[in-house]
Amino acid sequence: MERIYGKMWAYAGVSVVNAIPCWLGSTMAIDIKVKANFVKDNNNETSLIKTIKMFFENNYGIHDLVISIISPIPMQSGLKSSSAVAVAVIEAIKHKYGLNLSTPELAAKLCKEAGVSITGAFDDAVACYSGGISFTDNRRMKVFSVCELKDEFSIVLLMRGGRSFIDVSKLKNYAHLFEKIFSLAWRGDIIQAMKLNGISVAKILGYETSIIRKALELGALAAGISGNGPSIFALLKQGDEGPVYELFSKHGSALITSPARVSRPLI
């Protein structure tokens, strides 16, 4: 496929607080970028891209968009790939046609419409767009804040895609627990919230937790399932990545990255 227009991008991310139980969510952008290109031909467009294209056709009369995605993370992984794709594609179209739109809100709306998200994942869309750590009310599409961790950290990922069926409705039975985890993060203890969220999601959805426990034993400050899985993350102080990276590498595709700083203001 030949590229015929410059590419736009969005960050991938990991969960701080899963938004499904109580609609309150928090996501940490990571320094991995998903990019969208305009091309001459692409026969592998996803339902999400088709939904986005249909929106711009119906509302702006923009036709014949052909878009491809360059992504280092697998789909259905829990690493915010759908939100990142939506943000990158919308940004590319906005910039090409000079449109004035709220990218995170539209990304969340179209992710929900395309059936790739239960809540619309507004927290994911905000972090994928802006960088940093988002705090949102996904029901009301309200951004509470976007912030950053003060110290330098690394994130080690065990990337797993192609999520098989899991009953995420189970998470709604624990709304009160996740409200407390969100409150903990909102008060400033983001790392502890990430730890509690990651372990809780793993147990509620029936994931094996031995790798998570071992990562914590090896020095991870937080570890667990990101999103609804199946990918596992570990947050560590910079320089402490080695043992956890070695552990994750024994079980699949491992990658070391870092939290992404805020790089785009919300509009």
Backbone as JSON, one array per atom type, in Angstrom:
{
  "sequence": "MERIYGKMWAYAGVSVVNAIPCWLGSTMAIDIKVKANFVKDNNNETSLIKTIKMFFENNYGIHDLVISIISPIPMQSGLKSSSAVAVAVIEAIKHKYGLNLSTPELAAKLCKEAGVSITGAFDDAVACYSGGISFTDNRRMKVFSVCELKDEFSIVLLMRGGRSFIDVSKLKNYAHLFEKIFSLAWRGDIIQAMKLNGISVAKILGYETSIIRKALELGALAAGISGNGPSIFALLKQGDEGPVYELFSKHGSALITSPARVSRPLI",
  "N": [[0.84, -1.2, 0.0], [0.6, 2.17, -0.87], [1.54, 5.12, 0.67], [-0.21, 8.17, 0.73], [-0.65, 10.43, 2.09], [0.28, 12.36, 4.97], [0.8, 10.86, 8.25], [-1.23, 10.51, 11.2], [-1.35, 10.22, 14.79], [-1.79, 8.31, 17.86], [-1.59, 7.6, 21.36], [-0.97, 4.37, 22.85], [-2.15, 2.61, 25.82], [-2.41, 1.89, 29.39], [-4.45, 0.53, 32.0], [-5.53, 2.45, 34.78], [-7.81, 2.66, 36.39], [-10.47, 0.57, 35.78], [-13.28, 1.35, 33.84], [-15.71, 0.09, 33.49], [-17.2, -1.04, 35.74], [-18.31, 1.17, 37.28], [-18.49, 3.38, 35.69], [-16.64, 5.37, 36.15], [-13.44, 6.17, 35.19], [-9.88, 5.68, 34.65], [-6.95, 6.16, 32.82], [-3.63, 5.47, 31.82], [-1.54, 6.88, 29.52], [0.86, 5.41, 27.34], [4.21, 5.34, 26.03], [3.93, 4.45, 23.3], [3.05, 4.51, 19.98], [0.19, 4.54, 17.91], [-0.48, 4.7, 14.51], [-2.14, 6.4, 11.85], [-2.71, 6.2, 8.39], [-3.42, 7.73, 5.23], [-4.12, 5.95, 2.34], [-3.84, 4.42, -0.95], [-5.14, 2.03, -1.34], [-6.82, -0.43, 0.57], [-7.83, -3.38, 1.79], [-8.46, -4.39, 4.21], [-9.88, -3.09, 6.23], [-11.14, -2.42, 9.47], [-14.18, -2.95, 11.39], [-14.45, -0.77, 13.07], [-13.0, 1.32, 11.79], [-14.55, 1.49, 9.49], [-16.95, 2.39, 10.63], [-16.18, 4.91, 11.54], [-15.52, 6.15, 9.09], [-18.07, 6.14, 7.91], [-19.41, 7.93, 9.58], [-18.17, 10.39, 8.89], [-18.81, 10.51, 6.22], [-21.64, 10.7, 6.32], [-22.05, 13.01, 7.85], [-20.36, 15.04, 6.97], [-20.05, 14.8, 4.3], [-17.79, 13.59, 3.26], [-16.12, 11.45, 1.24], [-14.81, 8.29, 0.0], [-12.56, 7.74, 1.58], [-9.6, 6.08, 2.35], [-7.94, 4.16, 4.59], [-5.17, 3.11, 6.49], [-3.68, 1.35, 9.25], [-0.91, 1.57, 11.38], [0.4, -0.26, 13.88], [2.05, -1.18, 16.83], [0.96, -2.73, 18.79], [-1.19, -5.48, 19.65], [-4.59, -6.06, 18.51], [-7.57, -6.16, 20.55], [-6.37, -6.43, 23.11], [-6.3, -5.14, 25.53], [-4.75, -2.94, 25.75], [-5.65, -0.53, 24.91], [-6.08, -0.31, 22.17], [-8.27, 0.02, 20.37], [-9.32, 2.56, 21.05], [-7.05, 4.08, 20.54], [-6.72, 3.69, 17.77], [-9.13, 4.86, 16.87], [-8.8, 7.53, 17.7], [-6.45, 8.25, 16.28], [-7.28, 7.96, 13.6], [-9.45, 9.76, 13.43], [-8.1, 12.16, 14.02], [-6.41, 12.28, 11.79], [-8.26, 12.66, 9.7], [-9.51, 15.03, 10.54], [-7.34, 16.86, 10.37], [-6.7, 16.75, 7.67], [-8.97, 17.78, 6.43], [-9.52, 20.11, 7.74], [-11.24, 20.28, 10.01], [-13.15, 21.08, 12.96], [-13.35, 19.45, 15.73], [-14.12, 17.64, 18.76], [-11.92, 15.35, 19.46], [-11.5, 13.14, 21.42], [-14.15, 12.79, 22.49], [-15.67, 12.16, 20.19], [-14.31, 9.87, 19.36], [-14.85, 8.11, 21.49], [-17.65, 7.91, 21.26], [-17.92, 6.71, 18.72], [-16.47, 4.35, 19.02], [-18.11, 3.0, 20.79], [-20.42, 2.83, 19.23], [-19.48, 1.19, 17.18], [-19.26, -1.15, 18.51], [-16.97, -1.95, 19.86], [-16.4, -1.22, 22.37], [-17.74, -1.11, 25.67], [-18.47, 1.03, 27.4], [-17.73, 3.11, 25.83], [-15.3, 3.98, 26.49], [-14.18, 6.49, 27.26], [-12.23, 7.49, 28.99], [-9.98, 6.12, 28.06], [-9.82, 7.17, 25.45], [-9.29, 9.88, 25.95], [-6.73, 9.77, 27.22], [-5.27, 8.49, 25.19], [-5.32, 10.45, 23.27], [-4.25, 12.81, 24.52], [-2.03, 12.1, 26.04], [-0.39, 11.47, 29.23], [-2.26, 10.94, 32.3], [-5.55, 10.13, 32.48], [-8.62, 11.14, 34.05], [-11.91, 10.39, 34.22], [-15.51, 10.71, 33.82], [-17.26, 8.4, 32.33], [-19.9, 7.99, 31.63], [-21.06, 10.51, 31.5], [-19.37, 11.75, 29.77], [-17.3, 13.39, 30.77], [-14.4, 15.14, 31.58], [-12.37, 14.96, 34.34], [-9.7, 15.48, 35.06], [-6.36, 15.69, 33.66], [-3.26, 14.35, 34.26], [0.19, 13.83, 35.35], [2.62, 11.36, 36.37], [5.03, 12.15, 38.84], [7.66, 11.17, 39.21], [10.22, 9.19, 37.52], [9.34, 6.42, 35.65], [9.15, 3.02, 34.45], [7.37, 0.89, 32.2], [6.6, -2.43, 31.84], [5.44, -4.66, 29.47], [3.47, -7.54, 28.91], [2.44, -8.58, 26.09], [-0.58, -9.56, 24.79], [-2.91, -10.53, 22.42], [-6.1, -10.68, 20.64], [-8.34, -11.26, 22.31], [-10.24, -13.71, 23.92], [-13.67, -14.74, 24.54], [-14.92, -13.18, 27.4], [-16.78, -12.69, 30.37], [-17.5, -9.68, 30.88], [-19.48, -8.39, 32.21], [-19.47, -9.23, 34.77], [-17.87, -7.5, 36.16], [-19.47, -5.36, 36.84], [-20.72, -6.11, 39.14], [-19.07, -5.32, 41.1], [-19.06, -2.62, 41.57], [-18.91, -0.85, 43.76], [-16.41, -1.43, 44.87], [-14.68, -0.57, 42.79], [-15.3, 2.1, 42.7], [-14.09, 2.92, 45.05], [-11.43, 2.37, 44.4], [-11.06, 4.16, 42.3], [-11.4, 6.56, 43.7], [-9.17, 6.42, 45.36], [-7.09, 6.67, 43.47], [-7.73, 9.22, 42.49], [-7.26, 10.78, 44.7], [-4.55, 10.8, 44.66], [-2.95, 8.55, 44.96], [-1.96, 6.94, 42.71], [-0.42, 4.78, 41.85], [-0.89, 2.71, 43.71], [-3.6, 2.39, 43.24], [-3.54, 1.47, 40.57], [-2.36, -1.01, 41.02], [-4.26, -2.33, 42.68], [-6.48, -2.27, 40.97], [-5.53, -3.73, 38.73], [-5.03, -6.31, 39.77], [-7.56, -6.93, 40.83], [-9.26, -6.91, 38.54], [-8.13, -9.04, 37.15], [-8.7, -11.23, 38.85], [-11.52, -11.13, 39.04], [-12.33, -11.52, 36.38], [-11.31, -13.97, 35.88], [-8.67, -14.54, 35.14], [-5.43, -16.1, 35.11], [-3.27, -15.55, 37.81], [-0.64, -15.9, 38.55], [1.65, -14.95, 37.19], [1.38, -12.22, 37.55], [1.6, -12.01, 40.35], [4.23, -12.89, 40.66], [5.61, -10.89, 39.28], [5.21, -8.72, 41.0], [6.59, -9.66, 43.21], [9.11, -9.49, 42.16], [9.69, -6.85, 42.2], [7.94, -5.04, 40.98], [5.97, -2.13, 41.22], [3.33, -1.89, 40.72], [1.09, -4.14, 39.16], [-0.74, -6.11, 36.8], [-3.8, -7.03, 35.09], [-4.47, -5.21, 32.17], [-7.02, -3.02, 31.04], [-9.59, -5.06, 29.84], [-8.04, -7.22, 29.55], [-6.23, -9.53, 27.39], [-3.63, -8.7, 28.06], [-0.81, -8.1, 30.22], [0.52, -5.8, 32.53], [3.35, -4.17, 34.09], [4.44, -1.84, 36.42], [7.36, -0.09, 37.12], [10.21, 1.32, 38.89], [12.47, 3.29, 37.01], [15.16, 1.5, 35.64], [14.8, -0.78, 37.06], [13.74, -2.77, 35.5], [14.66, -5.22, 34.44], [14.4, -7.98, 35.73], [11.58, -8.38, 35.64], [11.02, -8.04, 32.92], [12.44, -10.22, 31.91], [10.96, -12.28, 33.09], [8.38, -11.87, 31.87], [9.1, -12.3, 29.22], [9.41, -15.0, 29.06], [6.88, -15.89, 28.75], [5.7, -14.89, 26.51], [5.32, -12.16, 24.17], [7.26, -9.56, 25.13], [7.73, -6.16, 26.21], [9.41, -3.11, 26.85], [8.47, 0.03, 27.97], [7.42, 3.42, 28.65], [5.57, 5.72, 30.79], [3.6, 8.1, 29.0], [4.14, 11.51, 28.56], [2.04, 14.44, 28.96], [1.05, 15.72, 25.9], [-0.65, 16.88, 24.08], [-3.05, 19.39, 24.2], [-6.38, 19.21, 25.51], [-9.28, 19.87, 23.56]],
  "CA": [[0.0, 0.0, 0.0], [1.37, 3.4, -0.98], [1.04, 6.23, 1.49], [-0.39, 9.37, -0.07], [-0.87, 11.58, 2.98], [0.98, 12.18, 6.23], [0.1, 10.06, 9.24], [-1.52, 11.03, 12.52], [-1.02, 9.19, 15.76], [-2.37, 8.33, 19.2], [-0.88, 6.73, 22.28], [-1.57, 3.22, 23.52], [-2.27, 2.91, 27.24], [-2.72, 0.84, 30.36], [-5.5, 0.96, 32.91], [-5.39, 2.79, 36.19], [-9.08, 2.18, 36.95], [-11.4, 0.09, 34.76], [-14.5, 2.17, 33.92], [-16.94, -0.68, 33.29], [-18.03, -1.25, 36.92], [-19.06, 2.33, 37.81], [-18.39, 4.45, 34.7], [-15.51, 6.24, 36.46], [-12.27, 5.5, 34.66], [-8.6, 6.37, 34.58], [-6.03, 5.47, 31.93], [-2.29, 6.03, 31.67], [-0.97, 6.76, 28.18], [2.22, 4.9, 27.31], [4.97, 5.89, 24.91], [3.81, 3.61, 22.11], [2.13, 5.24, 19.13], [-0.58, 3.93, 16.83], [-0.5, 5.72, 13.45], [-3.13, 6.25, 10.77], [-2.27, 6.72, 7.09], [-4.27, 7.68, 4.04], [-3.46, 5.14, 1.32], [-4.62, 4.25, -2.18], [-5.93, 0.81, -1.31], [-6.75, -1.22, 1.79], [-8.96, -4.32, 1.83], [-8.53, -4.98, 5.55], [-10.38, -2.13, 7.2], [-11.93, -2.99, 10.54], [-15.52, -2.38, 11.57], [-14.29, 0.54, 13.7], [-12.63, 2.28, 10.75], [-15.72, 1.67, 8.64], [-17.89, 3.21, 11.37], [-15.66, 6.28, 11.52], [-15.7, 6.66, 7.73], [-19.5, 6.37, 7.69], [-19.75, 9.17, 10.29], [-17.73, 11.55, 8.13], [-19.61, 10.55, 5.0], [-23.0, 11.14, 6.6], [-22.12, 14.32, 8.49], [-19.53, 16.05, 6.31], [-19.99, 14.54, 2.87], [-16.44, 13.18, 2.9], [-16.22, 10.11, 0.68], [-13.65, 7.63, -0.6], [-11.4, 7.68, 2.47], [-8.98, 4.77, 2.49], [-7.06, 4.38, 5.73], [-4.49, 1.95, 7.08], [-3.19, 1.55, 10.61], [0.37, 0.99, 11.79], [0.3, -0.41, 15.32], [2.91, -2.21, 17.42], [0.23, -3.51, 19.79], [-2.25, -6.3, 19.05], [-5.97, -5.72, 18.78], [-8.21, -6.92, 21.63], [-5.27, -6.75, 24.01], [-6.4, -4.41, 26.79], [-3.79, -1.84, 25.72], [-6.37, 0.64, 24.38], [-5.85, -0.25, 20.73], [-9.43, 0.56, 19.66], [-9.36, 4.0, 21.28], [-5.91, 4.68, 19.84], [-7.05, 3.69, 16.35], [-10.17, 5.85, 16.63], [-8.21, 8.87, 17.85], [-5.51, 8.49, 15.18], [-8.03, 8.12, 12.35], [-10.2, 11.02, 13.5], [-7.13, 13.23, 13.91], [-5.96, 12.35, 10.41], [-9.33, 13.25, 8.89], [-9.64, 16.42, 10.98], [-6.26, 17.69, 9.86], [-6.74, 16.8, 6.22], [-10.12, 18.55, 5.96], [-9.65, 21.34, 8.5], [-12.46, 20.22, 10.82], [-13.03, 21.43, 14.37], [-14.11, 18.44, 16.47], [-13.51, 17.08, 19.97], [-11.51, 14.0, 19.08], [-11.81, 12.09, 22.4], [-15.59, 12.54, 22.58], [-16.11, 11.46, 18.99], [-13.71, 8.53, 19.39], [-15.62, 7.3, 22.43], [-18.97, 7.68, 20.68], [-17.85, 5.78, 17.58], [-16.05, 3.04, 19.54], [-19.32, 2.36, 21.33], [-21.3, 2.54, 18.09], [-18.9, 0.08, 16.43], [-19.32, -2.35, 19.33], [-15.66, -2.36, 20.35], [-16.3, -0.76, 23.76], [-19.01, -1.13, 26.4], [-18.79, 2.37, 27.9], [-17.17, 4.11, 24.93], [-13.9, 4.11, 26.91], [-13.8, 7.89, 27.15], [-10.96, 7.64, 29.69], [-8.94, 5.66, 27.13], [-9.71, 8.11, 24.33], [-8.63, 11.1, 26.42], [-5.31, 9.49, 27.41], [-4.68, 8.2, 23.87], [-5.2, 11.73, 22.57], [-3.49, 13.87, 25.18], [-0.93, 11.65, 26.87], [-0.65, 11.63, 30.65], [-3.2, 10.06, 32.99], [-6.88, 10.72, 32.43], [-9.66, 10.82, 35.03], [-13.14, 10.77, 33.52], [-16.81, 10.09, 34.01], [-17.56, 7.95, 30.97], [-21.33, 8.11, 31.37], [-21.36, 11.92, 31.17], [-18.3, 12.25, 28.88], [-16.73, 14.51, 31.5], [-13.0, 15.0, 31.99], [-12.05, 15.58, 35.63], [-8.35, 16.04, 34.96], [-5.28, 14.93, 33.04], [-2.07, 14.66, 35.05], [1.35, 12.99, 35.09], [3.41, 10.92, 37.51], [6.14, 13.08, 39.04], [8.95, 10.5, 39.1], [10.47, 8.46, 36.29], [8.97, 5.02, 35.76], [9.07, 2.2, 33.25], [6.28, -0.07, 32.13], [6.91, -3.66, 31.09], [4.2, -5.26, 28.98], [3.34, -8.87, 28.32], [1.39, -8.26, 25.12], [-1.4, -10.67, 24.31], [-4.05, -10.01, 21.68], [-7.13, -11.63, 20.26], [-9.04, -11.65, 23.54], [-11.36, -14.64, 23.8], [-14.85, -14.24, 25.25], [-14.97, -13.12, 28.86], [-18.02, -12.06, 30.81], [-17.12, -8.44, 31.55], [-20.6, -7.93, 33.04], [-19.13, -9.56, 36.16], [-17.24, -6.34, 36.78], [-20.5, -4.46, 37.37], [-21.06, -6.55, 40.49], [-18.07, -4.78, 42.02], [-19.03, -1.17, 41.35], [-18.49, -0.15, 44.97], [-14.96, -1.61, 44.98], [-13.98, 0.25, 41.83], [-15.47, 3.49, 43.12], [-13.05, 3.16, 46.04], [-10.14, 2.4, 43.71], [-11.01, 5.44, 41.59], [-11.2, 7.6, 44.71], [-7.77, 6.31, 45.78], [-6.28, 7.28, 42.41], [-8.07, 10.63, 42.41], [-6.6, 11.43, 45.83], [-3.12, 10.9, 44.39], [-2.21, 7.29, 45.07], [-2.23, 6.33, 41.41], [0.27, 3.48, 41.73], [-1.63, 1.72, 44.5], [-4.85, 2.16, 42.52], [-3.21, 0.6, 39.44], [-2.11, -2.35, 41.56], [-5.53, -2.91, 43.11], [-7.31, -2.47, 39.79], [-4.98, -4.8, 37.89], [-5.24, -7.6, 40.43], [-9.0, -7.16, 40.96], [-9.79, -7.28, 37.23], [-7.64, -10.39, 36.84], [-9.44, -12.22, 39.64], [-12.96, -11.1, 38.7], [-12.54, -12.06, 35.04], [-10.84, -15.36, 35.84], [-7.33, -14.7, 34.58], [-4.38, -16.66, 35.95], [-2.59, -14.43, 38.47], [0.69, -16.26, 39.03], [2.65, -14.06, 36.59], [1.21, -10.93, 38.22], [2.17, -12.12, 41.69], [5.68, -12.99, 40.53], [6.11, -9.57, 38.91], [5.23, -7.92, 42.23], [7.7, -10.18, 44.02], [10.36, -9.08, 41.52], [9.9, -5.42, 42.38], [6.95, -4.17, 40.36], [5.18, -1.32, 42.15], [1.96, -2.26, 40.37], [1.04, -5.11, 38.06], [-2.05, -6.72, 36.67], [-4.45, -7.02, 33.78], [-4.85, -3.89, 31.66], [-8.32, -3.09, 30.38], [-10.23, -6.35, 30.12], [-7.08, -8.24, 29.21], [-5.43, -10.39, 28.26], [-2.27, -8.21, 28.31], [-0.4, -7.84, 31.59], [1.5, -4.72, 32.65], [4.02, -3.97, 35.38], [5.02, -0.5, 36.58], [8.56, -0.17, 37.94], [11.13, 2.43, 38.83], [13.42, 3.16, 35.91], [16.36, 0.76, 36.01], [14.42, -2.04, 37.73], [12.9, -3.53, 34.56], [15.26, -6.46, 34.0], [13.81, -9.24, 36.18], [10.2, -8.52, 35.17], [11.1, -8.25, 31.47], [12.86, -11.62, 31.72], [9.78, -13.1, 33.44], [7.36, -11.75, 30.84], [9.61, -12.86, 27.97], [9.22, -16.45, 29.11], [5.47, -16.21, 28.56], [5.17, -14.28, 25.29], [5.97, -10.97, 23.63], [7.46, -8.56, 26.18], [8.18, -4.87, 25.72], [9.62, -2.08, 27.87], [8.14, 1.39, 27.53], [7.32, 4.34, 29.77], [4.38, 6.57, 30.72], [3.71, 9.22, 28.06], [3.84, 12.83, 29.1], [0.97, 15.19, 28.27], [1.66, 16.31, 24.72], [-1.65, 17.61, 23.31], [-4.12, 19.89, 25.08], [-7.75, 18.84, 25.14], [-10.07, 20.97, 23.01]],
  "C": [[0.88, 1.25, 0.0], [0.74, 4.49, -0.13], [0.92, 7.47, 0.62], [-0.68, 10.6, 0.79], [-0.15, 11.3, 4.28], [0.15, 11.45, 7.27], [-0.14, 10.83, 10.53], [-1.44, 9.88, 13.51], [-1.84, 9.37, 17.04], [-1.56, 7.36, 20.06], [-1.68, 5.46, 22.58], [-1.64, 3.54, 25.01], [-2.49, 1.68, 28.09], [-3.72, 1.41, 31.37], [-4.95, 1.39, 34.26], [-6.63, 2.31, 36.92], [-10.0, 1.8, 35.8], [-12.74, 0.8, 34.93], [-15.79, 1.36, 33.83], [-17.78, -0.79, 34.57], [-18.88, -0.05, 37.32], [-18.96, 3.56, 36.92], [-17.26, 5.45, 34.99], [-14.23, 5.54, 36.06], [-11.03, 6.36, 34.67], [-7.64, 5.52, 33.76], [-4.71, 6.21, 31.85], [-1.81, 5.8, 30.24], [0.45, 6.24, 28.3], [2.89, 5.31, 26.02], [5.08, 4.9, 23.75], [2.74, 4.26, 21.24], [1.49, 4.35, 18.07], [-0.77, 5.01, 15.78], [-1.52, 5.37, 12.38], [-2.59, 6.91, 9.51], [-3.42, 6.75, 6.11], [-3.48, 6.94, 2.96], [-4.36, 5.03, 0.1], [-5.55, 3.06, -2.1], [-5.74, 0.08, 0.01], [-8.01, -2.09, 1.88], [-9.18, -4.92, 3.21], [-9.0, -3.98, 6.6], [-11.29, -2.8, 8.22], [-13.31, -2.35, 10.6], [-15.44, -1.0, 12.21], [-13.95, 1.6, 12.66], [-13.82, 2.54, 9.83], [-16.77, 2.55, 9.32], [-17.46, 4.68, 11.36], [-15.86, 6.9, 10.14], [-17.16, 6.99, 7.44], [-19.95, 7.66, 8.38], [-19.38, 10.38, 9.45], [-18.43, 11.64, 6.77], [-20.98, 11.16, 5.25], [-23.08, 12.58, 7.11], [-21.34, 15.42, 7.78], [-19.4, 15.83, 4.81], [-18.61, 14.15, 2.38], [-16.48, 11.72, 2.47], [-14.84, 9.58, 0.26], [-12.4, 7.73, 0.26], [-10.89, 6.25, 2.52], [-7.85, 4.91, 3.51], [-6.43, 3.06, 6.17], [-3.91, 2.34, 8.43], [-1.83, 0.86, 10.76], [0.36, 0.94, 13.31], [1.23, -1.5, 15.83], [2.22, -3.06, 18.48], [-0.89, -4.3, 19.13], [-3.63, -5.76, 19.38], [-6.52, -6.64, 19.87], [-7.18, -7.38, 22.66], [-5.43, -6.14, 25.4], [-5.46, -3.22, 26.86], [-4.33, -0.63, 24.96], [-6.22, 0.79, 22.87], [-7.04, 0.36, 19.98], [-9.52, 2.08, 19.83], [-8.24, 4.7, 20.53], [-6.17, 4.75, 18.34], [-8.08, 4.78, 16.05], [-9.61, 7.27, 16.7], [-7.3, 9.19, 16.67], [-6.25, 8.75, 13.86], [-8.79, 9.44, 12.33], [-9.26, 12.22, 13.36], [-6.65, 13.4, 12.47], [-7.0, 13.04, 9.52], [-9.53, 14.72, 9.25], [-8.59, 17.31, 10.33], [-6.29, 17.81, 8.34], [-7.83, 17.75, 5.73], [-10.39, 19.8, 6.79], [-10.88, 21.39, 9.37], [-12.16, 20.55, 12.27], [-13.94, 20.51, 15.18], [-13.39, 18.08, 17.76], [-13.17, 15.62, 19.71], [-11.84, 12.95, 20.14], [-13.3, 11.77, 22.5], [-16.09, 11.76, 21.38], [-15.55, 10.05, 18.94], [-14.49, 7.6, 20.31], [-16.99, 6.94, 21.87], [-18.91, 6.61, 19.59], [-17.32, 4.42, 17.99], [-17.24, 2.28, 20.11], [-20.26, 1.96, 20.21], [-20.81, 1.33, 17.3], [-18.89, -1.22, 17.22], [-17.99, -2.83, 19.85], [-15.43, -1.9, 21.79], [-17.67, -0.76, 24.39], [-19.42, 0.27, 26.81], [-18.43, 3.45, 26.9], [-15.72, 4.39, 25.26], [-13.4, 5.55, 26.75], [-12.48, 8.16, 27.86], [-9.8, 7.21, 28.79], [-8.72, 6.69, 26.02], [-8.99, 9.4, 24.74], [-7.13, 10.88, 26.57], [-4.61, 9.22, 26.08], [-4.45, 9.49, 23.09], [-4.17, 12.65, 23.21], [-2.18, 13.41, 25.77], [-1.29, 11.84, 28.34], [-1.62, 10.6, 31.19], [-4.54, 10.76, 33.04], [-7.73, 10.26, 33.62], [-10.97, 11.31, 34.44], [-14.37, 10.09, 34.11], [-17.29, 9.69, 32.62], [-19.04, 8.04, 30.64], [-21.67, 9.52, 30.88], [-20.34, 12.53, 30.2], [-17.66, 13.48, 29.5], [-15.3, 14.2, 31.88], [-12.8, 15.72, 33.33], [-10.67, 16.22, 35.58], [-7.49, 15.13, 34.1], [-4.01, 15.34, 33.75], [-0.93, 13.73, 34.64], [1.91, 12.49, 36.41], [4.64, 11.81, 37.62], [7.49, 12.41, 38.79], [9.05, 9.74, 37.78], [10.2, 6.98, 36.49], [9.08, 4.34, 34.4], [7.86, 1.3, 33.34], [6.73, -1.25, 31.28], [5.58, -4.31, 30.73], [4.42, -6.71, 28.56], [2.15, -8.76, 27.38], [0.72, -9.52, 24.6], [-2.63, -10.09, 23.63], [-5.09, -11.07, 21.42], [-7.91, -12.16, 21.45], [-10.21, -12.58, 23.24], [-12.52, -14.12, 24.65], [-14.64, -14.29, 26.76], [-16.22, -12.35, 29.24], [-17.69, -10.8, 31.6], [-18.26, -7.87, 32.4], [-20.35, -8.26, 34.52], [-18.54, -8.36, 36.89], [-18.27, -5.42, 37.42], [-20.95, -4.86, 38.77], [-20.14, -5.96, 41.54], [-17.95, -3.26, 41.89], [-18.49, -0.43, 42.57], [-16.98, -0.26, 45.15], [-14.22, -0.66, 44.04], [-14.2, 1.74, 42.06], [-14.39, 3.86, 44.14], [-11.67, 3.24, 45.39], [-9.99, 3.71, 42.94], [-10.74, 6.58, 42.57], [-9.76, 7.6, 45.19], [-6.86, 6.97, 44.75], [-6.48, 8.78, 42.36], [-7.41, 11.42, 43.54], [-5.08, 11.48, 45.67], [-2.34, 9.61, 44.46], [-2.47, 6.45, 43.82], [-1.61, 4.94, 41.32], [-0.47, 2.4, 42.51], [-2.96, 1.39, 43.82], [-4.62, 1.24, 41.32], [-3.02, -0.85, 39.9], [-3.42, -3.03, 41.94], [-6.44, -3.21, 41.93], [-6.83, -3.67, 38.98], [-5.2, -6.18, 38.46], [-6.73, -7.92, 40.5], [-9.61, -7.6, 39.64], [-9.37, -8.7, 36.87], [-8.46, -11.45, 37.57], [-10.91, -12.28, 39.24], [-13.22, -11.77, 37.36], [-11.92, -13.44, 34.85], [-9.5, -15.58, 35.18], [-6.4, -15.36, 35.6], [-3.54, -15.52, 36.52], [-1.15, -14.73, 38.88], [1.77, -15.34, 38.46], [2.58, -12.68, 37.25], [1.86, -10.96, 39.59], [3.69, -12.15, 41.62], [6.29, -11.64, 40.16], [6.2, -8.65, 40.13], [6.36, -8.37, 43.14], [9.05, -9.71, 43.49], [10.57, -7.57, 41.52], [8.93, -4.5, 41.7], [6.17, -3.41, 41.43], [3.7, -1.55, 41.94], [2.04, -3.23, 39.21], [-0.36, -5.68, 37.99], [-2.53, -6.74, 35.24], [-4.76, -5.57, 33.4], [-6.14, -4.01, 30.88], [-9.07, -4.34, 30.82], [-9.34, -7.51, 29.72], [-7.06, -8.54, 27.73], [-4.03, -9.88, 28.56], [-2.06, -7.9, 29.78], [0.63, -6.71, 31.57], [2.17, -4.78, 34.02], [4.64, -2.59, 35.36], [6.19, -0.6, 37.55], [9.32, 1.14, 37.91], [12.09, 2.21, 37.67], [14.7, 2.5, 36.4], [16.06, -0.58, 36.65], [13.7, -3.0, 36.8], [13.36, -4.97, 34.32], [14.58, -7.75, 34.43], [12.38, -9.46, 35.66], [10.17, -8.73, 33.66], [11.5, -9.7, 31.17], [11.69, -12.57, 32.02], [8.76, -13.08, 32.33], [7.81, -12.4, 29.53], [9.46, -14.38, 27.91], [7.8, -16.86, 28.75], [4.88, -15.58, 27.3], [5.97, -13.07, 24.87], [6.04, -9.88, 24.7], [8.05, -7.29, 25.59], [8.35, -3.92, 26.9], [9.29, -0.72, 27.27], [8.05, 2.27, 28.77], [6.01, 5.11, 29.69], [4.62, 7.73, 29.76], [3.33, 10.52, 28.74], [2.67, 13.47, 28.34], [1.59, 15.94, 27.1], [0.66, 17.07, 23.85], [-2.72, 18.12, 24.26], [-5.48, 19.43, 24.58], [-8.45, 20.07, 24.61], [-11.51, 20.55, 22.95]]
}
